[in-house]
Amino acid sequence: MAQQAQGEVEAAEVRGSDDHTATTVPATEAPGQDAPEDGGGQADGLGFERPRGVLGKVRRSFRESFRKAAQATSPTGLLPFRRRSKDEGADRHRPDEEDSVSKTGSQPPDSPSQRSGGPHSPEATSPFKKYGRFSLKARVENGSPSPDPQPPSTPNSDAPDSQPVSPAESGSPSTLKKGGFGRFSLRLKKDKGPRVEALQTLTEALSSELLQEERSEKQPKSRVIPSPPLSVMQISKLIDAEVLEDAHLNLLSLRLELQAEKEAAGEAAGTIELARKEKDLNLLYGALRDKVRGIVRDSTRLPGRTKELLGNVATIIEEEDGGEGGHEVSGPETWKETWTHGVQEGVQATIQSVQLDAKEQDPAWLSVHLGLLGAAIVGDLQTVKKELQAIYPPSFAVFSTYRDCYHQAISQHLKQILQRKLDVRDSYHLLQWTIGRYPSEKIMGSPSLQPEMGSEGLGPLLDQGEMETAHQYFLEDLQEKLRTSLKNTVKMESEKVWQKEEEPEILNDYYHSDMHITVCELIHGYVNNSREIGLEQEVVSTCADELKHFSKQFQTDFREWSGTPPPPSRPPSLRVAYLVTYVNGFSDLTDQVKKYEERSPVPVGELIRELEGGAQGFTAALLDQLMEGLKPYMRRMMTRKWLTTDTDFQKIVDITEEVSQHYRRMKPPYMQGFVNDVHYHLAKQYISQVLKNDYSCKNRKHEKAAAKMRQQWEVLDRLFDNLGTTCDWLRPVGVQLCDIIGTKNRGDIKNGLQPLVQDYPDISKKHVSAVLYFRGPMRRAEKRAILSHLKELQSNSKSGRDPSRAFFSTIEVPSIDGPLACVPCGPNLPFGLGTR
């Protein structure tokens, strides 16, 4: 019937073009009949010949689609299109249409809306409700475009006398023309305006309806409490299925029902049946609490799945905490507290899910764990900011709650880690993460969490006692690790250098060892890392204490190695090269340590003195080795054989020049002082041979001895000039003694004493007596006169003694009648005399 009515409507719209009269063309097709596929064309309801074959099928398919859409369309929405199309057609083709219609008395058939009960019929539905939110383009492409959803004109409720206004009278654009509704023409048509206008009108109507639907979604939905409620089992299943809204409404209904029954029972409210119902109600509320807590707990891990559920959760929490008597029935704690507990459990679950390997599995277990933990914190808080925060009302303070829960949970987590015995590496990573990384832009200060994170501080993760525990772990293990590392450094030097007798490396013309570089890098690493955790002063002090032990241990081990009888293959100069190398190494180490003196003055000052003492110990060993090598040749000086040969003296010069090749590899801070010390001790040993009372020149040999001494003293002066000595005050002593010894007239000896006493005021009566004994036999009276003149010169001397230029006072003179003794030299003598 609907198709037949549609055909009649279309037939009524057809007008004759010649006589300008309305004609009714009945529809030729009965509902459900199809045109034959083969044979000639068949006329349709509008008098057009339908094409054959496949094109006929396509056209019939379009017509069926439009007819179905016409049946489902609101009648009040279709009528204006037909009326408007008819009016426009009459205006264009039949100006006298109204007259002809009135004459013939023919009227168009009733529209489906009129037959269905008018514009307010309940059976009339909007086509947009049928097609939902699908795009208009999709419906047109599918062959079933929706008709114009423009609502019908209805009388204004505020103006009872107002009449409906037709589309033609209101001046609205035409949305449908002849042939434009119910089917598509397969013939080419130049005039496409009506179809475009219809599509535009449909688009505007669809956008309006969608906007209304979105507004209705944003408006709070009314919640109706069902009566009677579902059974306890049904409500429990709703909770398990996470249908929280329906479950909560039924719980409210069940609560109201229970309250009504208690009021009706009056004094008999304590019956078993009511107690059972109350127990069931409490159990259901407990199950709902657990479900809410679980949803909140998993919300950061599954934000997409729980978005709708969290909206229901927020509604339940607000209604339960805002309602009267909700606390007594639903539990001892508020629902907001239940929500907070769910947040805390979710935070704990996130922390527990972060990888935490055992130390045996991965030495960097804590560093890896803390890195992953920081990434998890930032990721969760970003999810809260971007997705979860908008779901809850502002009263929940969602972001700040998650932030505080994470801060508290991380604090407890770090305390649990501190219960383990941490080594220096783990303690450093824990302190560095706690003090530096956690509050920085890497985690809590991340720009992606602003402005919700705020600028206020969260407080320390660890309290003072716990921080002291972490500091103690760090410093104790640091001291142990540093001591072990320094011992290994000495052991490595012994195995790779001493035992293999490797020649030291030369770097920038100086002997060089990697030992002090290893030590410096070790100290710098600990100090620099400690700066990030606020323990720089404590670490500097600890390193200074350990380096003092290292200096002593290294010198002890080297003396033990060098004190053992060397193999025949070891050259004597190898030990000298090693000593020069370690003088340079301790010198460089001292310069590096001085950089930390301001941070910890007392321990670092003690360490500097220890290292300088170590370097001086190596130079003393060098000097002692040189003097020990020269001692056999010095003993044969100032003897009868010495007067006839220069072999021993030349050996002294050769040894000194050979060893000086290694001295030149010593760095300047100690090189100059060492050369001055060698100059001082060699000059003193040479003069000591004159004062040892072992030989006396007779038969005028004193002149020959004086000439020989003068010649050798000049050789020594040239030798030390080449080495770069600065002890010029030692030069006159040899010349002045040669003048006294070579004097022909004994009376002229007094004249030679004056410059000697002036330059070396520490000369004594014993020293002058020994010089006179070496010169040769002398009468006792002459000797007493010379010594008396010496005393007079010393008493009249205005120049005081300079302790830094003590020379004769350090030379022991044996008694003439007693055993002869050699002046000792070596490590028992004061060092650093090169500054004289």
Secondary structure by P-SEA (a helix, b strand, c coil): caaaaaaaaaaaacccccccbbbbbccccccccccccccccccccccccccccaaaaaaaaaaaaaaaaaaaccaaaaaaaaaaaaaaaaaccccaaaaaaaaacccccccccccccccccccccccccccccccaaaaaaacccccccccccccccccccccccccccccccccccccccccccccccccaaaaaaaaaaaaaaaaaaaaaaaaaaacccbbbbbcccccaaaaaaaaaacaaaaaaaaaaaaaaaaaaaaaaaccccccaaaaaaaaaaaaaaaaaaaaaaaaaaacccccccaaaaaaaaaaaaaaaaaccccccccccccaaaaaaaaaaaaaaaaaaaccccccccccaaaaaaaaaaaaaaaaaaaaaacccccccccccaaaaaaaaaaaaaaaaaaaaaacccccaaaaaaaaaaacccccccccccccccccccccccccccccaaaaaaaaaaaaaaaaaaaaaaaaaaaaaaaaacccccccccccccbbbbaaaaaaaaaaaaaaaaaaaaccaaaaaaaaaaaaaaaaaaaaaaaaaaaacccccccccaaaaaaaaaaaaaaaaaaaaaacccccccaaaaaaaaaaaaaaaaaaaaaaaaaaaaaaaaaaacccccccccaaaaaaaaaaaaaaaaaaaacccccaaaaaaaaaaaaaaaaaaaaacccccccccaaaaaaaaaaaaaaaaaaaaaaaccccccccaaaaaaaaaaacccccaaaaaaaaaaaacccccaaaaaaaaaaaccccaaaaaaaaaaaaaaaaacccccccccccccccccccccccccccccccccccccccc
